[in-house]
Amino acid sequence: MIYIEEVNTKSRLKSFIDFPHELYKDDTNYVPELFIAQRDLLTPGKHPFHEHSSVQLFLAYDNREIKGRIAAILNNNHNSYNNVADGFFGFFDCVDNDEVAGALFTAAATWLKDKGVKNITGPVNPSTNEPCGLLIEGFDKPAVAMMVYNKPYYSKLLETYGFTKNIDLLAYDIAIDEMNDRPVKLEKALTERLQRNNITIRHLNMKDFKNEVAKVKEVYNAAWDKNLGFVPFTDNEFNYLAKDLKMIVDKKLCLLAEHNGKIVGFALAIPDINQTLIKVKRGRLLPTGIIKLLLGMKKINNVRVLALGVIEGYKKQGIEACFYAGIIRRAAERKMRGGEASWILEHNDLMNRGIESMNGKLYKKYRIYKKTFA
């Protein structure tokens, strides 16, 4: 008999976090999330998302054995910013069973309906500012840093319940030895042209990290405000993310464009830490996980271009090309294979064409689903 329980104890939270480890135990492409990071993300008082929004976790059982999990998410900042009444779901993992999946979706939908929302969208974990989307193409490789991975049958479970496509998110693989190096060849000329307009490209200043982060947040919230499901980071959310990324960031892979001292664009590529996390059993740093993590960092040969944006009025001037050229050069200096550019909205023609012109290969596709309540 299938039944649903709310996650309202520490032991259930532990079971919620650990369930994917059992589900994917025979999947060589599965990368476990760090337990401590997931625990904090899902715990009110630990992660700043809970300062403005609500999350309810659910577990599905069959004869006392966990068969699935889901989070119902009420993102109040999203709704107030976009003047909508949306609900979200995330952290969905489930056995290949329509009844179990349906029970989970119904539990999340019922909780959200009681909060007055009109639809349910996802998966987001817990927003589009964190890992989101359902992998629908590209199951042959592990996900890179801060991207998701799931079973191929998940899309069937969602569509059986009545979810339909909202939009797709694209991920491109860029191999240095196969790419069109035109941006690198043009970098000097583009940089000189930008400088004539008092626009300069520089690295992140790690010695002034706090102030740099504040400036980057302003650009992020301005440059991404037309993206699907976008909601501006709060100061606490952005600082929380920056603190996590500071442990792995390479300043030469974080580039800023300035016009007369004002930051007008930035690009951030991070080492693909998933190449190391995939070896950390059940996401536990102790007793040996932290050693694997530290030793593995030196062997990472891939990056993820996590963010690249320029504010209105400064686009199509060559800043984006200079960003890519700088990241490519740094990755080559570190003897890296290449990287992934993700995620990019399917209708962002400017960005998609730019990556394709460098011989970037579309190799993974993610989908955001939506269901309107009757």
Buried (B, 14 or more C-beta within 10 A) or exposed (E): EBEBBEBEEEEBBBBBBBBBBEBBEEBEEBBBBBBBBBBBBBEEEEBBBBEBBBBBBBBBBBEEEBBBBBBBBBBEBBBEEEEEEBBBBBBBBBBEBEEBBBBBBBBBBEBBBEBEBEBBBBBBBBBBBBBBBBBBBBBEEBBBBBBBBBBEEBBEBBEEBBBEEBBBBBBBBBEBEEBEBBBBEBBEEBBEBBEEEEBBBEBBEEEEBEEBBBBBBBBBBBBBEEBBBBBBBBEEBBBBBBEEBEEBBBBBBBBBBBBEEEBBBBBBBBBBBBBBBBBBEBBBBEEEBEEBBEEBBEEBBBBBBBBBBBBEEBBEBBBBBBBBBBBBBBBBEBEBBBBBBBBBBBEBEEBBEBBEEBBBBBBBBBBBBBBEEE
